[in-house]
Amino acid sequence: MKRTFLLFFLLTGFVLVNAQIPKVDFVQYKMANGMNIILHKDNSTPIVAITMLFHVGSKNEEANRTGFAHFFEHLMFEGSQYIARGEYDKLSQGAGGTNNANTSQDRTFYFQVLPSNQLELGLWMESERVLHLKIDSVGVETQRKVVKEERKQSYDNRPYGSIFEETLKRAFKIHPYNWLPIGSAQYIDQAKLGEFIDFWKHYYVPQNLTLSIAGDIDLEKTKELVQKYFGDIPKGTFEIKRPTVVEPPLGAEIRDTVYDNIQLPLVLQAYRIPAQGTPDAYALEMLATVLASGQSSRLYKELVDKQQKALQTGSFSYALEDPGLFLIFGVTNVGVKANDLEVSMQSEIDKVRKDLIIENEFQKLKNQQENDFVNSKSTDLGIAEALANYSVYFGDANLINTELNRYMKVTKEDIKRVASKYLVPENRVVLYYLPKSAKPTNKK
């Protein structure tokens, strides 16, 4: 029975790789104020996704004012000249919609998903907080508390919560990827109201904004509505600042230990890798899938199932607009020492550096990559976000129709080559996360 199911999976997966993926048609244009507009019509369901991507993230911040981009993710829900404080969510939900936002190193992204007959309401709401955002002492002080509490819950007081922050500050010395988007509570506390207003005037301007709309729309009517609500927003007067600093090679392995309020040790390896969109970035993303995607992956089968040295394993390629990181980690099983787990992790890394993956594994990898690619763009929101990302990061929104070919061009030899090139000791940070009880005591 298992063999029959496996054969069916492989056969249907093979068909999927060779199947024709429906093309995503879209219209793209620039407004007079520099705003980038992308529209995708899909009348299959009465839903519309309205997204705004501001090309500003934590890498645009100053080292003594980290957390500003993420802070603005919160401020944008504080209300505007014509939307009272606390009413933004109520308006959206009252119209049958949902909304949210997120911030990364490279962007800040806002979205609403609404019934399509509420398109005009959604566009008015989004334009309101671009043109008339309320930035006052009440909102700033409210969000200072919210952001600091979020940091405590998500990072400071959570087991292993600081691991990514500890990794970044060792992996990057001069590039602003050195800090997390959540930033430092210290700097958010120090910032004055005028600094937040200046940040808004600098980055929250039409020429730094991509408005991407997908769903049940009439294209010409939507263009009219976009012009009605966004056409009069004045172009910003500041030159958008982009970091130009180039992080030098790591040069040698960085190895450190962090003692945390945890029960089981964790081992993490972080390797520096090239930026997203580069040929090697695609091969590295597929390598991460080989190593640690699901219970059939190499790390899980060997370290969790067979050797039982780990309770959990993971690997992912954190490719960013500038060169990023490739991460591999494992949480030890009870009684297993961190260095014993690392030895086994290294053995699996050495295998992908030395040998080509076998054909069945490679075919499964391609199937999974296509499945993930298609699923990520299976909703109006997913399509709108992808169109915006491709336009902003690559200057080519049509990559939504062609990027899969870049993955499919990756060969077994490419995967072996990038493993050999990047997964080397002199290019990595190694962190041991150990229980505080394991910390050596200083004896007099």
C-alpha positions in Angstrom: 0.0 0.0 0.0 2.8 2.4 0.9 4.7 1.6 -2.3 1.5 2.3 -4.3 1.0 5.6 -2.6 4.6 6.6 -3.2 4.5 5.6 -6.8 1.3 7.7 -7.2 2.9 10.7 -5.5 6.0 10.5 -7.7 3.9 10.1 -10.9 1.5 12.9 -10.1 4.4 15.1 -8.9 6.2 14.5 -12.2 3.1 15.5 -14.1 2.8 18.6 -11.9 6.3 19.8 -12.8 5.5 19.6 -16.5 2.0 21.0 -16.2 1.2 24.4 -17.6 0.7 26.9 -14.8 -2.0 29.5 -15.6 -0.5 32.9 -16.5 -1.1 35.9 -14.3 -2.2 38.8 -16.4 -1.7 42.3 -14.9 -1.6 46.0 -15.8 1.2 48.1 -14.5 1.8 51.9 -14.7 3.3 54.9 -12.9 1.2 57.8 -11.7 2.4 61.4 -12.1 3.5 61.5 -8.5 5.8 58.5 -9.0 3.5 55.9 -7.4 3.8 52.4 -8.8 0.4 50.7 -9.6 -0.2 47.0 -10.4 -3.7 45.6 -11.2 -4.7 42.0 -11.6 -8.2 41.1 -12.6 -9.7 37.8 -11.3 -13.5 37.7 -11.3 -13.8 34.1 -10.1 -14.8 35.2 -6.5 -16.2 38.5 -5.2 -13.0 39.3 -3.3 -10.4 42.0 -3.7 -6.9 42.3 -2.1 -5.5 45.8 -1.7 -1.8 45.9 -0.8 0.7 48.7 -0.2 4.4 47.9 -0.2 6.7 50.7 1.0 10.3 50.1 0.1 11.6 50.8 3.5 12.7 48.3 6.2 15.1 48.1 9.1 18.1 48.4 6.7 17.0 52.0 6.0 17.4 52.9 9.7 20.2 54.6 11.5 22.2 52.4 14.0 21.1 54.6 16.9 17.4 54.6 15.9 16.7 51.0 15.1 13.0 49.8 15.0 11.6 52.8 13.2 10.3 50.9 10.2 8.5 48.4 12.4 7.2 51.2 14.6 5.6 52.7 11.6 3.8 49.5 10.9 2.0 50.1 14.2 1.6 53.9 13.7 -0.2 53.4 10.4 -3.2 51.9 12.4 -3.4 54.9 14.7 -5.9 56.8 12.6 -5.8 59.8 10.3 -7.4 63.2 9.8 -10.7 61.5 8.9 -10.4 58.1 10.5 -10.6 58.4 14.3 -8.1 56.6 16.5 -9.0 52.9 16.9 -11.5 53.0 14.0 -9.4 51.6 11.2 -9.9 48.0 12.1 -13.6 48.6 12.8 -14.1 50.0 9.4 -12.4 47.2 7.7 -14.1 44.4 9.7 -17.5 46.2 9.5 -17.2 45.9 5.7 -16.5 42.2 5.9 -12.7 42.5 5.5 -9.5 41.7 7.2 -6.3 43.6 7.4 -2.7 43.3 8.7 0.9 44.4 8.1 4.4 43.2 8.4 7.9 44.6 8.4 11.2 43.0 7.2 14.7 44.2 6.7 13.8 45.4 3.2 10.1 46.5 3.2 6.9 47.4 5.1 3.8 45.7 3.7 0.1 46.5 4.4 -2.9 44.7 3.1 -6.7 44.6 3.2 -8.9 41.8 1.8 -12.4 42.9 1.3 -15.6 42.0 -0.6 -15.1 43.4 -4.0 -18.0 45.8 -3.6 -16.0 47.5 -0.9 -13.0 48.4 -3.1 -13.6 52.1 -3.0 -13.8 52.1 0.8 -10.5 50.2 1.0 -8.8 52.6 -1.4 -10.0 55.6 0.6 -8.8 54.1 3.8 -5.4 53.3 2.4 -5.0 56.8 0.9 -6.1 58.4 4.1 -3.2 57.0 6.1 -0.7 57.9 3.3 -1.9 61.4 3.0 -3.3 62.3 6.4 -1.7 59.9 8.9 -2.1 61.1 12.5 1.4 61.2 14.1 0.9 62.8 17.6 2.2 62.3 21.1 -0.7 60.2 22.1 -0.3 57.7 19.2 3.5 57.6 19.6 3.4 57.0 23.4 0.7 54.3 22.9 2.8 52.4 20.3 6.0 52.8 22.3 4.3 50.6 25.0 2.9 48.2 22.4 6.2 47.7 20.6 8.2 47.2 23.8 5.7 44.6 25.0 5.8 42.8 21.6 9.6 42.7 21.9 9.3 41.2 25.4 6.8 38.6 24.4 8.3 37.6 21.1 12.0 37.9 21.8 13.2 38.7 25.3 11.0 36.4 27.4 10.6 33.5 24.9 13.0 30.5 25.0 15.5 30.8 22.1 13.7 34.1 21.3 17.0 36.0 21.0 18.7 33.6 18.7 18.2 35.4 15.4 19.2 38.7 17.0 22.4 37.1 18.4 23.1 35.6 15.0 22.7 38.8 13.0 24.9 40.9 15.2 27.8 38.4 14.7 27.1 37.7 11.0 27.1 41.4 10.0 29.5 44.0 11.4 28.8 47.1 9.2 25.7 46.4 7.2 22.3 47.4 8.8 21.2 43.7 8.6 23.1 43.7 11.9 19.8 44.3 13.8 16.3 42.9 13.8 13.3 44.9 12.5 11.9 44.9 16.0 14.8 47.2 16.9 15.9 48.3 20.3 13.5 49.5 22.9 16.1 51.9 24.1 16.2 53.8 20.8 12.4 53.8 20.4 12.2 55.3 23.9 14.8 58.0 23.0 13.2 59.1 19.7 11.3 62.3 19.7 8.0 63.0 18.0 9.7 65.0 15.2 11.9 62.1 14.3 8.9 59.9 13.6 7.4 62.7 11.5 10.6 63.1 9.5 10.8 59.3 8.9 7.2 59.4 7.5 7.9 62.3 5.2 11.1 60.6 3.9 9.8 57.1 3.2 6.0 57.1 3.2 5.8 59.0 -0.1 4.3 58.0 -3.5 7.6 57.3 -5.3 8.5 54.8 -2.6 5.1 53.0 -2.7 3.7 50.2 -4.8 0.0 49.8 -4.7 -0.9 46.3 -5.9 -4.6 45.2 -6.3 -5.8 41.8 -7.2 -9.3 40.3 -7.4 -12.8 40.9 -8.7 -12.2 44.3 -10.2 -13.1 46.3 -13.4 -9.7 47.6 -14.6 -10.8 50.9 -15.9 -13.1 51.7 -12.9 -10.2 50.7 -10.6 -7.8 53.1 -12.4 -10.3 55.9 -11.9 -10.6 55.1 -8.2 -6.9 54.9 -7.7 -6.5 58.3 -9.4 -9.3 59.7 -7.3 -7.8 58.7 -4.0 -4.0 58.7 -4.7 -3.5 61.1 -7.6 -3.4 64.2 -5.4 -0.9 62.9 -2.9 2.2 65.0 -3.4 5.5 63.5 -4.3 8.1 63.5 -1.5 10.8 66.0 -1.5 13.6 63.9 0.0 15.8 61.6 -1.9 15.1 58.1 -0.7 18.2 56.8 1.2 19.3 53.3 0.4 22.2 51.7 2.2 25.3 51.2 -0.1 27.6 49.6 2.4 29.0 46.3 1.4 29.7 43.8 4.1 33.2 42.3 3.8 33.7 38.5 3.8 33.5 37.0 7.3 37.0 35.8 6.8 37.0 33.2 9.6 34.5 31.2 11.7 32.8 33.0 14.5 31.9 30.7 17.4 30.1 31.7 20.5 27.8 30.5 23.3 24.7 32.1 24.6 23.1 31.0 27.9 19.3 31.2 27.9 16.3 30.2 30.0 16.0 26.9 28.1 16.0 23.2 28.9 17.6 21.8 25.8 20.7 23.0 24.0 20.4 24.3 20.4 23.1 24.4 17.8 22.9 27.0 15.0 25.1 27.5 12.0 24.6 30.7 9.8 26.5 31.0 6.5 26.7 34.2 4.5 25.1 33.9 1.0 24.4 36.2 -2.0 21.3 38.3 -2.5 17.9 37.1 -3.6 17.4 36.7 -7.3 21.0 35.6 -8.0 21.4 32.1 -9.6 23.1 30.8 -6.5 20.3 32.0 -4.3 17.8 29.7 -6.1 20.2 26.7 -5.7 20.7 27.5 -2.0 16.9 27.7 -1.4 16.6 24.2 -2.9 19.5 23.0 -0.9 17.7 24.1 2.3 14.7 22.0 1.2 16.9 19.0 0.7 18.4 19.4 4.2 15.4 20.1 6.4 12.0 20.4 4.7 9.7 17.9 6.5 10.2 14.6 8.1 11.6 13.0 4.9 14.4 15.5 4.8 18.0 14.5 5.4 18.5 16.2 8.7 15.3 14.9 10.2 15.7 11.3 9.0 19.3 11.1 10.2 19.4 13.2 13.3 15.8 12.8 14.7 14.8 9.4 13.4 18.0 7.4 13.1 20.5 8.8 15.5 17.9 10.4 17.8 20.3 13.1 18.7 17.8 15.9 17.9 14.2 16.6 18.7 13.9 19.2 15.9 16.0 20.3 12.9 15.6 23.1 10.4 17.3 24.8 7.5 16.2 27.8 5.5 17.7 30.3 3.1 17.2 33.8 4.4 17.9 35.6 1.1 17.4 39.3 1.2 17.7 42.3 -1.1 21.3 42.5 -0.1 23.4 39.4 0.8 21.8 37.4 3.5 22.2 34.1 5.5 21.7 30.4 5.1 20.7 28.9 8.5 20.9 25.3 9.8 19.9 24.4 13.4 19.0 21.5 15.6 17.6 21.2 19.1 19.2 18.4 21.1 17.4 15.4 22.4 17.4 14.9 26.2 20.9 14.1 27.4 22.7 14.9 24.1 25.5 17.4 24.2 25.6 20.3 21.8 28.9 19.3 20.3 27.7 15.8 19.6 24.7 17.1 17.7 27.0 19.5 15.8 29.2 16.6 14.7 26.2 14.9 13.2 24.9 18.1 11.6 28.3 18.6 10.0 28.3 15.1 8.6 25.1 15.8 6.7 26.6 19.0 5.4 29.7 17.3 4.3 27.5 14.8 2.3 25.8 17.5 0.2 29.2 19.2 -0.3 30.8 15.9 -1.5 28.1 14.0 -3.4 25.3 14.7 -5.9 21.8 14.1 -4.6 20.2 11.1 -6.2 17.7 11.4 -9.0 14.6 10.4 -7.1 15.5 12.9 -4.4 16.1 15.6 -7.0 12.8 14.9 -8.7 10.9 15.1 -5.4 12.7 18.4 -4.7 11.5 19.9 -8.0 8.0 18.7 -7.3 8.0 20.3 -3.9 9.5 23.6 -5.2 6.8 23.9 -7.8 4.1 23.0 -5.3 5.3 25.7 -2.9 5.6 28.3 -5.7 2.1 27.7 -6.9 0.5 27.6 -3.5 2.1 30.9 -2.5 0.3 32.5 -5.4 -3.0 30.7 -5.1 -5.0 33.6 -3.5 -5.6 37.2 -4.6 -3.5 38.4 -1.7 -0.7 36.1 -2.6 -0.8 37.3 -6.2 -0.9 41.0 -5.2 2.0 40.6 -2.8 4.1 38.6 -5.3 3.5 41.2 -8.1 4.6 44.0 -5.7 7.7 42.1 -4.5 8.9 41.3 -8.0 8.4 44.8 -9.2 10.2 46.4 -6.2 13.1 44.0 -5.7 13.7 42.9 -9.3 12.1 45.6 -11.4 10.1 43.0 -13.2 6.6 42.1 -12.0 6.3 39.5 -14.8 8.6 37.2 -12.8 5.4 36.0 -11.3 5.0 34.1 -14.5 8.6 33.2 -15.2 10.5 32.8 -11.9 9.6 29.2 -11.5 11.8 28.5 -14.6 14.8 29.8 -12.6 14.2 27.1 -9.9 13.7 24.4 -12.5 17.0 25.3 -14.2 18.9 24.5 -11.0 20.8 21.2 -11.4 22.0 18.6 -9.0 25.5 19.9 -9.8 24.4 23.4 -8.9 23.2 22.3 -5.5 26.5 20.5 -4.8 28.5 23.5 -6.0 26.7 26.0 -3.7 27.0 23.7 -0.8 30.8 23.4 -1.4 31.1 27.2 -2.0 29.1 28.6 0.9 28.8 25.9 3.6 32.4 26.2 4.7 33.7 27.0 8.3 35.4 30.3 7.3 32.0 31.6 6.1 29.9 30.9 9.1 28.7 31.9 12.6 28.2 28.9 15.0 26.1 29.5 18.1 25.5 27.1 21.0 22.4 28.0 23.0 22.8 26.4 26.4 20.7 26.4 29.6 21.7 29.0 32.1 22.5 26.2 34.5 25.4 25.1 32.3 27.1 28.5 32.5 30.5 28.2 34.3 30.7 29.9 37.6 33.7 32.0 38.6 35.3 30.5 41.6 37.6 32.7 43.7 
